[in-house]
Amino acid sequence: MPKTTGEVVRCINESLAMKYRMVTERLSECTTKDYTCIHIISGGANSKMLCQMMANTTNKKVVACPAEATALGNVAAQLIASGQIKSIADARMAIKSSCEIEEYLPCDTNKWDDAYQRFCSIILERGE
């Protein structure tokens, strides 16, 4: 059981990362597609620890997009509609060139695989 604030924060982040793996595995099963990259937007993109944990546990590259991605997408749609930007591709290039995007590559995946198995056994015990 986590006791300190740091232990609680780590527990939350690890649990979120494990859930990301569970969801990506289910998505792959449902769509019969193998996804190699996870794009994170919003506040979660600001947490380097969470992004790295997601990469480690899913064994996929994680791309952390700007926290303002939703607002930028809205502005891009309006610029396309008004004719100031010609296409979605042009809007994406403009956003990409004006924002910092971070990538996280998986590491220590064997340790995370073991932890994921323990996580799944706990989740299944509780019927979640």
SVG drawing of the C-alpha trace seen along z (x, -y; Angstrom):
<svg xmlns="http://www.w3.org/2000/svg" viewBox="-17 -33 32 46">
<polyline fill="none" stroke="black" stroke-width="0.4" points="0.0,0.0 1.4,-3.4 2.1,-5.6 3.7,-8.8 2.4,-11.3 5.0,-10.3 4.0,-6.6 0.4,-7.5 1.2,-9.6 3.4,-6.7 0.6,-4.2 -1.9,-6.4 0.4,-6.8 1.3,-3.1 -2.4,-2.2 -3.2,-4.6 -0.4,-3.2 -1.6,0.3 -5.2,-0.7 -3.8,-2.2 -2.2,1.1 -5.4,3.0 -7.4,0.6 -4.9,0.7 -4.9,4.5 -8.7,4.6 -8.7,2.0 -6.3,4.2 -8.5,7.2 -11.7,5.4 -10.2,3.8 -7.7,6.5 -5.1,3.8 -1.7,3.4 -1.2,-0.1 2.4,-1.1 2.0,-4.6 -0.2,-6.3 -0.8,-10.0 -1.5,-11.8 -3.2,-15.2 -4.5,-17.5 -3.1,-17.5 -1.7,-14.0 0.8,-15.1 2.4,-17.3 3.4,-14.4 6.7,-13.0 6.5,-10.2 3.0,-9.1 4.1,-9.2 7.2,-7.1 5.2,-4.6 2.7,-4.3 5.5,-3.6 7.1,-1.1 3.9,0.9 2.4,0.8 5.7,1.3 4.7,-1.4 6.0,-4.8 4.1,-7.6 3.8,-11.0 2.9,-13.8 1.1,-16.5 0.5,-20.0 -1.9,-20.3 -3.8,-22.8 -4.3,-20.3 -8.1,-20.5 -8.0,-24.3 -5.5,-24.2 -7.6,-21.7 -10.6,-24.0 -8.6,-27.0 -7.3,-24.9 -10.8,-23.9 -11.9,-27.5 -8.9,-28.5 -9.7,-25.8 -13.4,-26.8 -12.5,-30.4 -10.0,-29.5 -6.9,-30.8 -5.5,-27.3 -6.0,-25.0 -6.2,-21.5 -6.0,-19.4 -2.4,-18.4 -1.4,-22.1 -3.0,-22.7 -1.2,-19.7 2.1,-21.0 1.5,-24.5 0.6,-23.1 3.6,-20.7 6.0,-23.4 4.8,-25.7 4.5,-23.3 6.9,-21.1 6.0,-17.4 7.8,-14.9 8.3,-11.2 8.8,-8.5 10.2,-5.1 9.6,-1.9 12.3,-0.6 12.5,2.0 9.5,3.7 10.1,7.1 9.6,5.5 6.5,3.8 5.1,7.1 5.5,8.7 3.8,5.8 1.0,5.9 0.3,9.5 0.0,8.8 -2.3,5.8 -4.6,8.0 -4.9,10.6 -6.0,8.0 -8.5,6.4 -9.9,9.9 -10.2,10.7 -12.3,7.6 -14.4,8.2 -13.4,4.9"/>
</svg>
